[in-house]
Amino acid sequence: MIEMTLGQIAKVVGGRVINSLDSRVTSAVPVIDSRKAKEGTFFVAFDGNNNDGHEFINNAILNGAEFALVSKETQHPAILVSNVLESLTALAIHVRNQLTSLTVIGVTGSQGKTTTKDLLKHILSTQGEVVAPEASLNNEIGVPLLLLKCDLNSKYCVVEMGARHQGDIAYLANIAKPSIGLVLCVGKAHLGEFGSREVIAATKSELIQSLPKNGFAILGSYDELTPHMADNLEINRVIFGEKSTCQVRAADIEVREGRAHFDLVTRDGRAPVSLQLLGLHQISNALGAAAVSTVLGVPLEVIAAALSTAEVSSKWRMEIIEKDDLLLINDSYNANPESMAAALRTLALIAQERGGLSWAFLGKMHELGASSTAEHQEIGRLVTEIGIDHLVSVGTEDYLSGITQDELAEGETQLHYFSTRDEALSMVENFTKGDVVLVKASRAEELNLLTDSLLNLWAGAE
């Protein structure tokens, strides 16, 4: 954060300093977990539905926090306010307004936000200091926390922007004030919340509508709605994708060991890229990051080299774990129909290359509303169409209910259903060396725990 006195902060947030001097100078960054408090931080005490952060102020101070932002009296150094979230947001807006040389890039889309954010951070770190979330801090709490990590040395800030309702992204954009907005795609994630893809598109486009006149809209060409988000707006537009008409595109795509190799084509020329990330769907994420970097003037060769060395840094997203000749793909962080289909196609490709059996352990996809059953059934049919050897459905039978006997007879997919993660572990005894296992579901299903158990059992069996 920029250097301020406690008195200055109190004035910005409409509070008062207690148990400390107004003149005390700080550049501390906020934390909301007292266990992560250390020297150079301040503790934000949210009074939530399940936990009251005020009960952990003492722990935070003992761990090194300089002061706390509170809405209740405390004996520790603090700034007392009426509403902690509103005050944190006001402070973030103030700091953002002071950092006039900071370039903020907003990233949104139905899938790929976090991976694209990681790629963009990897590329831009070659040019200067980059602030980006380590996790998906993409809501009304996470975005202010992220912005308050910026200081006068920060050159770029990459902000993920998620939404549960219309207006959410507009709210976040008002705080972050991005000059570049990247929209990856409009899919079916959170369809249950929004009701239609058109409403989802309108919500994602709030990022583009928030851009200043000299701003840049970076738009994917992977659906029919995203490319038109800048229509009738007085801003610059860059379209990325795999079509020859795209300003930033991938050409001569090949797949080796489940990873994409292609030529990155921009206005500056052409350079080879060999992604370390798993799956063809990573091409769109790479192109989105490349398009932003191109606009920012990063040399083409630097972009291509960075994309070719970037690895997964966020947990449980197409994470590859190999143990005793068994390859497991842990993609248990989240799931929607588009990301599920992409992961399954990747599984099929890798299993074909390795020569082993393919296993898809799939849990429920959440927030699909009235179309939930149909979307699960469609994924189940895709499994049989692309030749996955074993579909292991955990906690829902919807994946299996849409597969007809004729479809089963035509393919070689074997279907398995288990009501719990523990029951599904029995499949380990059927694994053989060379097999490839995918574990994927919405995060609430906690299939990351299944991943750990599968690997432990396999290691024990070996």
Secondary structure as a PSIPRED ss2 file (coil, helix, strand):
# PSIPRED VFORMAT (PSIPRED V4.0)

   1 M C   1.000  0.000  0.000
   2 I C   1.000  0.000  0.000
   3 E C   1.000  0.000  0.000
   4 M E   0.000  0.000  1.000
   5 T E   0.000  0.000  1.000
   6 L H   0.000  1.000  0.000
   7 G H   0.000  1.000  0.000
   8 Q H   0.000  1.000  0.000
   9 I H   0.000  1.000  0.000
  10 A H   0.000  1.000  0.000
  11 K H   0.000  1.000  0.000
  12 V H   0.000  1.000  0.000
  13 V H   0.000  1.000  0.000
  14 G C   1.000  0.000  0.000
  15 G C   1.000  0.000  0.000
  16 R E   0.000  0.000  1.000
  17 V E   0.000  0.000  1.000
  18 I E   0.000  0.000  1.000
  19 N C   1.000  0.000  0.000
  20 S C   1.000  0.000  0.000
  21 L C   1.000  0.000  0.000
  22 D C   1.000  0.000  0.000
  23 S C   1.000  0.000  0.000
  24 R C   1.000  0.000  0.000
  25 V E   0.000  0.000  1.000
  26 T E   0.000  0.000  1.000
  27 S C   1.000  0.000  0.000
  28 A C   1.000  0.000  0.000
  29 V E   0.000  0.000  1.000
  30 P E   0.000  0.000  1.000
  31 V E   0.000  0.000  1.000
  32 I C   1.000  0.000  0.000
  33 D C   1.000  0.000  0.000
  34 S H   0.000  1.000  0.000
  35 R H   0.000  1.000  0.000
  36 K H   0.000  1.000  0.000
  37 A C   1.000  0.000  0.000
  38 K C   1.000  0.000  0.000
  39 E C   1.000  0.000  0.000
  40 G C   1.000  0.000  0.000
  41 T E   0.000  0.000  1.000
  42 F E   0.000  0.000  1.000
  43 F E   0.000  0.000  1.000
  44 V E   0.000  0.000  1.000
  45 A C   1.000  0.000  0.000
  46 F C   1.000  0.000  0.000
  47 D E   0.000  0.000  1.000
  48 G C   1.000  0.000  0.000
  49 N C   1.000  0.000  0.000
  50 N C   1.000  0.000  0.000
  51 N C   1.000  0.000  0.000
  52 D E   0.000  0.000  1.000
  53 G H   0.000  1.000  0.000
  54 H H   0.000  1.000  0.000
  55 E H   0.000  1.000  0.000
  56 F H   0.000  1.000  0.000
  57 I H   0.000  1.000  0.000
  58 N H   0.000  1.000  0.000
  59 N H   0.000  1.000  0.000
  60 A H   0.000  1.000  0.000
  61 I H   0.000  1.000  0.000
  62 L H   0.000  1.000  0.000
  63 N C   1.000  0.000  0.000
  64 G C   1.000  0.000  0.000
  65 A C   1.000  0.000  0.000
  66 E C   1.000  0.000  0.000
  67 F C   1.000  0.000  0.000
  68 A E   0.000  0.000  1.000
  69 L E   0.000  0.000  1.000
  70 V E   0.000  0.000  1.000
  71 S C   1.000  0.000  0.000
  72 K C   1.000  0.000  0.000
  73 E C   1.000  0.000  0.000
  74 T C   1.000  0.000  0.000
  75 Q C   1.000  0.000  0.000
  76 H C   1.000  0.000  0.000
  77 P C   1.000  0.000  0.000
  78 A E   0.000  0.000  1.000
  79 I E   0.000  0.000  1.000
  80 L E   0.000  0.000  1.000
  81 V C   1.000  0.000  0.000
  82 S C   1.000  0.000  0.000
  83 N C   1.000  0.000  0.000
  84 V H   0.000  1.000  0.000
  85 L H   0.000  1.000  0.000
  86 E H   0.000  1.000  0.000
  87 S H   0.000  1.000  0.000
  88 L H   0.000  1.000  0.000
  89 T H   0.000  1.000  0.000
  90 A H   0.000  1.000  0.000
  91 L H   0.000  1.000  0.000
  92 A H   0.000  1.000  0.000
  93 I H   0.000  1.000  0.000
  94 H H   0.000  1.000  0.000
  95 V H   0.000  1.000  0.000
  96 R H   0.000  1.000  0.000
  97 N H   0.000  1.000  0.000
  98 Q H   0.000  1.000  0.000
  99 L C   1.000  0.000  0.000
 100 T C   1.000  0.000  0.000
 101 S C   1.000  0.000  0.000
 102 L C   1.000  0.000  0.000
 103 T E   0.000  0.000  1.000
 104 V E   0.000  0.000  1.000
 105 I E   0.000  0.000  1.000
 106 G E   0.000  0.000  1.000
 107 V E   0.000  0.000  1.000
 108 T E   0.000  0.000  1.000
 109 G C   1.000  0.000  0.000
 110 S C   1.000  0.000  0.000
 111 Q C   1.000  0.000  0.000
 112 G C   1.000  0.000  0.000
 113 K H   0.000  1.000  0.000
 114 T H   0.000  1.000  0.000
 115 T H   0.000  1.000  0.000
 116 T H   0.000  1.000  0.000
 117 K H   0.000  1.000  0.000
 118 D H   0.000  1.000  0.000
 119 L H   0.000  1.000  0.000
 120 L H   0.000  1.000  0.000
 121 K H   0.000  1.000  0.000
 122 H H   0.000  1.000  0.000
 123 I H   0.000  1.000  0.000
 124 L H   0.000  1.000  0.000
 125 S C   1.000  0.000  0.000
 126 T C   1.000  0.000  0.000
 127 Q C   1.000  0.000  0.000
 128 G C   1.000  0.000  0.000
 129 E E   0.000  0.000  1.000
 130 V E   0.000  0.000  1.000
 131 V E   0.000  0.000  1.000
 132 A C   1.000  0.000  0.000
 133 P C   1.000  0.000  0.000
 134 E C   1.000  0.000  0.000
 135 A C   1.000  0.000  0.000
 136 S C   1.000  0.000  0.000
 137 L C   1.000  0.000  0.000
 138 N C   1.000  0.000  0.000
 139 N C   1.000  0.000  0.000
 140 E C   1.000  0.000  0.000
 141 I C   1.000  0.000  0.000
 142 G H   0.000  1.000  0.000
 143 V H   0.000  1.000  0.000
 144 P H   0.000  1.000  0.000
 145 L H   0.000  1.000  0.000
 146 L H   0.000  1.000  0.000
 147 L H   0.000  1.000  0.000
 148 L C   1.000  0.000  0.000
 149 K C   1.000  0.000  0.000
 150 C C   1.000  0.000  0.000
 151 D C   1.000  0.000  0.000
 152 L C   1.000  0.000  0.000
 153 N C   1.000  0.000  0.000
 154 S E   0.000  0.000  1.000
 155 K E   0.000  0.000  1.000
 156 Y E   0.000  0.000  1.000
 157 C E   0.000  0.000  1.000
 158 V E   0.000  0.000  1.000
 159 V E   0.000  0.000  1.000
 160 E E   0.000  0.000  1.000
 161 M C   1.000  0.000  0.000
 162 G C   1.000  0.000  0.000
 163 A C   1.000  0.000  0.000
 164 R C   1.000  0.000  0.000
 165 H C   1.000  0.000  0.000
 166 Q C   1.000  0.000  0.000
 167 G C   1.000  0.000  0.000
 168 D H   0.000  1.000  0.000
 169 I H   0.000  1.000  0.000
 170 A H   0.000  1.000  0.000
 171 Y H   0.000  1.000  0.000
 172 L H   0.000  1.000  0.000
 173 A H   0.000  1.000  0.000
 174 N H   0.000  1.000  0.000
 175 I H   0.000  1.000  0.000
 176 A H   0.000  1.000  0.000
 177 K C   1.000  0.000  0.000
 178 P C   1.000  0.000  0.000
 179 S C   1.000  0.000  0.000
 180 I E   0.000  0.000  1.000
 181 G E   0.000  0.000  1.000
 182 L E   0.000  0.000  1.000
 183 V E   0.000  0.000  1.000
 184 L C   1.000  0.000  0.000
 185 C C   1.000  0.000  0.000
 186 V C   1.000  0.000  0.000
 187 G C   1.000  0.000  0.000
 188 K C   1.000  0.000  0.000
 189 A C   1.000  0.000  0.000
 190 H C   1.000  0.000  0.000
 191 L H   0.000  1.000  0.000
 192 G H   0.000  1.000  0.000
 193 E H   0.000  1.000  0.000
 194 F H   0.000  1.000  0.000
 195 G C   1.000  0.000  0.000
 196 S C   1.000  0.000  0.000
 197 R H   0.000  1.000  0.000
 198 E H   0.000  1.000  0.000
 199 V H   0.000  1.000  0.000
 200 I H   0.000  1.000  0.000
 201 A H   0.000  1.000  0.000
 202 A H   0.000  1.000  0.000
 203 T H   0.000  1.000  0.000
 204 K H   0.000  1.000  0.000
 205 S H   0.000  1.000  0.000
 206 E H   0.000  1.000  0.000
 207 L H   0.000  1.000  0.000
 208 I H   0.000  1.000  0.000
 209 Q H   0.000  1.000  0.000
 210 S C   1.000  0.000  0.000
 211 L C   1.000  0.000  0.000
 212 P C   1.000  0.000  0.000
 213 K C   1.000  0.000  0.000
 214 N C   1.000  0.000  0.000
 215 G C   1.000  0.000  0.000
 216 F E   0.000  0.000  1.000
 217 A E   0.000  0.000  1.000
 218 I E   0.000  0.000  1.000
 219 L E   0.000  0.000  1.000
 220 G E   0.000  0.000  1.000
 221 S C   1.000  0.000  0.000
 222 Y C   1.000  0.000  0.000
 223 D C   1.000  0.000  0.000
 224 E C   1.000  0.000  0.000
 225 L C   1.000  0.000  0.000
 226 T H   0.000  1.000  0.000
 227 P H   0.000  1.000  0.000
 228 H H   0.000  1.000  0.000
 229 M C   1.000  0.000  0.000
 230 A C   1.000  0.000  0.000
 231 D C   1.000  0.000  0.000
 232 N C   1.000  0.000  0.000
 233 L C   1.000  0.000  0.000
 234 E C   1.000  0.000  0.000
 235 I C   1.000  0.000  0.000
 236 N E   0.000  0.000  1.000
 237 R E   0.000  0.000  1.000
 238 V E   0.000  0.000  1.000
 239 I E   0.000  0.000  1.000
 240 F E   0.000  0.000  1.000
 241 G E   0.000  0.000  1.000
 242 E C   1.000  0.000  0.000
 243 K C   1.000  0.000  0.000
 244 S C   1.000  0.000  0.000
 245 T C   1.000  0.000  0.000
 246 C C   1.000  0.000  0.000
 247 Q C   1.000  0.000  0.000
 248 V E   0.000  0.000  1.000
 249 R E   0.000  0.000  1.000
 250 A E   0.000  0.000  1.000
 251 A E   0.000  0.000  1.000
 252 D E   0.000  0.000  1.000
 253 I E   0.000  0.000  1.000
 254 E E   0.000  0.000  1.000
 255 V E   0.000  0.000  1.000
 256 R E   0.000  0.000  1.000
 257 E C   1.000  0.000  0.000
 258 G C   1.000  0.000  0.000
 259 R E   0.000  0.000  1.000
 260 A E   0.000  0.000  1.000
 261 H E   0.000  0.000  1.000
 262 F E   0.000  0.000  1.000
 263 D E   0.000  0.000  1.000
 264 L E   0.000  0.000  1.000
 265 V E   0.000  0.000  1.000
 266 T E   0.000  0.000  1.000
 267 R C   1.000  0.000  0.000
 268 D C   1.000  0.000  0.000
 269 G E   0.000  0.000  1.000
 270 R E   0.000  0.000  1.000
 271 A E   0.000  0.000  1.000
 272 P E   0.000  0.000  1.000
 273 V E   0.000  0.000  1.000
 274 S E   0.000  0.000  1.000
 275 L E   0.000  0.000  1.000
 276 Q E   0.000  0.000  1.000
 277 L E   0.000  0.000  1.000
 278 L E   0.000  0.000  1.000
 279 G C   1.000  0.000  0.000
 280 L C   1.000  0.000  0.000
 281 H C   1.000  0.000  0.000
 282 Q H   0.000  1.000  0.000
 283 I H   0.000  1.000  0.000
 284 S H   0.000  1.000  0.000
 285 N H   0.000  1.000  0.000
 286 A H   0.000  1.000  0.000
 287 L H   0.000  1.000  0.000
 288 G H   0.000  1.000  0.000
 289 A H   0.000  1.000  0.000
 290 A H   0.000  1.000  0.000
 291 A H   0.000  1.000  0.000
 292 V H   0.000  1.000  0.000
 293 S H   0.000  1.000  0.000
 294 T H   0.000  1.000  0.000
 295 V H   0.000  1.000  0.000
 296 L C   1.000  0.000  0.000
 297 G C   1.000  0.000  0.000
 298 V C   1.000  0.000  0.000
 299 P C   1.000  0.000  0.000
 300 L H   0.000  1.000  0.000
 301 E H   0.000  1.000  0.000
 302 V H   0.000  1.000  0.000
 303 I H   0.000  1.000  0.000
 304 A H   0.000  1.000  0.000
 305 A H   0.000  1.000  0.000
 306 A H   0.000  1.000  0.000
 307 L H   0.000  1.000  0.000
 308 S H   0.000  1.000  0.000
 309 T H   0.000  1.000  0.000
 310 A C   1.000  0.000  0.000
 311 E C   1.000  0.000  0.000
 312 V C   1.000  0.000  0.000
 313 S C   1.000  0.000  0.000
 314 S C   1.000  0.000  0.000
 315 K C   1.000  0.000  0.000
 316 W C   1.000  0.000  0.000
 317 R C   1.000  0.000  0.000
 318 M C   1.000  0.000  0.000
 319 E E   0.000  0.000  1.000
 320 I E   0.000  0.000  1.000
 321 I E   0.000  0.000  1.000
 322 E E   0.000  0.000  1.000
 323 K E   0.000  0.000  1.000
 324 D C   1.000  0.000  0.000
 325 D C   1.000  0.000  0.000
 326 L E   0.000  0.000  1.000
 327 L E   0.000  0.000  1.000
 328 L E   0.000  0.000  1.000
 329 I E   0.000  0.000  1.000
 330 N E   0.000  0.000  1.000
 331 D E   0.000  0.000  1.000
 332 S C   1.000  0.000  0.000
 333 Y C   1.000  0.000  0.000
 334 N C   1.000  0.000  0.000
 335 A C   1.000  0.000  0.000
 336 N C   1.000  0.000  0.000
 337 P H   0.000  1.000  0.000
 338 E H   0.000  1.000  0.000
 339 S H   0.000  1.000  0.000
 340 M H   0.000  1.000  0.000
 341 A H   0.000  1.000  0.000
 342 A H   0.000  1.000  0.000
 343 A H   0.000  1.000  0.000
 344 L H   0.000  1.000  0.000
 345 R H   0.000  1.000  0.000
 346 T H   0.000  1.000  0.000
 347 L H   0.000  1.000  0.000
 348 A H   0.000  1.000  0.000
 349 L H   0.000  1.000  0.000
 350 I H   0.000  1.000  0.000
 351 A H   0.000  1.000  0.000
 352 Q H   0.000  1.000  0.000
 353 E H   0.000  1.000  0.000
 354 R H   0.000  1.000  0.000
 355 G C   1.000  0.000  0.000
 356 G C   1.000  0.000  0.000
 357 L C   1.000  0.000  0.000
 358 S E   0.000  0.000  1.000
 359 W E   0.000  0.000  1.000
 360 A E   0.000  0.000  1.000
 361 F E   0.000  0.000  1.000
 362 L E   0.000  0.000  1.000
 363 G C   1.000  0.000  0.000
 364 K C   1.000  0.000  0.000
 365 M C   1.000  0.000  0.000
 366 H C   1.000  0.000  0.000
 367 E C   1.000  0.000  0.000
 368 L C   1.000  0.000  0.000
 369 G H   0.000  1.000  0.000
 370 A H   0.000  1.000  0.000
 371 S H   0.000  1.000  0.000
 372 S H   0.000  1.000  0.000
 373 T H   0.000  1.000  0.000
 374 A H   0.000  1.000  0.000
 375 E H   0.000  1.000  0.000
 376 H H   0.000  1.000  0.000
 377 Q H   0.000  1.000  0.000
 378 E H   0.000  1.000  0.000
 379 I H   0.000  1.000  0.000
 380 G H   0.000  1.000  0.000
 381 R H   0.000  1.000  0.000
 382 L H   0.000  1.000  0.000
 383 V H   0.000  1.000  0.000
 384 T H   0.000  1.000  0.000
 385 E H   0.000  1.000  0.000
 386 I C   1.000  0.000  0.000
 387 G C   1.000  0.000  0.000
 388 I C   1.000  0.000  0.000
 389 D C   1.000  0.000  0.000
 390 H E   0.000  0.000  1.000
 391 L E   0.000  0.000  1.000
 392 V E   0.000  0.000  1.000
 393 S E   0.000  0.000  1.000
 394 V E   0.000  0.000  1.000
 395 G C   1.000  0.000  0.000
 396 T C   1.000  0.000  0.000
 397 E C   1.000  0.000  0.000
 398 D H   0.000  1.000  0.000
 399 Y H   0.000  1.000  0.000
 400 L H   0.000  1.000  0.000
 401 S H   0.000  1.000  0.000
 402 G C   1.000  0.000  0.000
 403 I C   1.000  0.000  0.000
 404 T C   1.000  0.000  0.000
 405 Q H   0.000  1.000  0.000
 406 D H   0.000  1.000  0.000
 407 E H   0.000  1.000  0.000
 408 L H   0.000  1.000  0.000
 409 A H   0.000  1.000  0.000
 410 E H   0.000  1.000  0.000
 411 G C   1.000  0.000  0.000
 412 E C   1.000  0.000  0.000
 413 T C   1.000  0.000  0.000
 414 Q E   0.000  0.000  1.000
 415 L E   0.000  0.000  1.000
 416 H E   0.000  0.000  1.000
 417 Y E   0.000  0.000  1.000
 418 F E   0.000  0.000  1.000
 419 S C   1.000  0.000  0.000
 420 T C   1.000  0.000  0.000
 421 R H   0.000  1.000  0.000
 422 D H   0.000  1.000  0.000
 423 E H   0.000  1.000  0.000
 424 A H   0.000  1.000  0.000
 425 L H   0.000  1.000  0.000
 426 S H   0.000  1.000  0.000
 427 M H   0.000  1.000  0.000
 428 V H   0.000  1.000  0.000
 429 E H   0.000  1.000  0.000
 430 N H   0.000  1.000  0.000
 431 F C   1.000  0.000  0.000
 432 T C   1.000  0.000  0.000
 433 K C   1.000  0.000  0.000
 434 G C   1.000  0.000  0.000
 435 D C   1.000  0.000  0.000
 436 V E   0.000  0.000  1.000
 437 V E   0.000  0.000  1.000
 438 L E   0.000  0.000  1.000
 439 V E   0.000  0.000  1.000
 440 K E   0.000  0.000  1.000
 441 A C   1.000  0.000  0.000
 442 S C   1.000  0.000  0.000
 443 R H   0.000  1.000  0.000
 444 A H   0.000  1.000  0.000
 445 E H   0.000  1.000  0.000
 446 E C   1.000  0.000  0.000
 447 L H   0.000  1.000  0.000
 448 N H   0.000  1.000  0.000
 449 L H   0.000  1.000  0.000
 450 L H   0.000  1.000  0.000
 451 T H   0.000  1.000  0.000
 452 D H   0.000  1.000  0.000
 453 S H   0.000  1.000  0.000
 454 L H   0.000  1.000  0.000
 455 L H   0.000  1.000  0.000
 456 N H   0.000  1.000  0.000
 457 L H   0.000  1.000  0.000
 458 W H   0.000  1.000  0.000
 459 A H   0.000  1.000  0.000
 460 G H   0.000  1.000  0.000
 461 A H   0.000  1.000  0.000
 462 E C   1.000  0.000  0.000
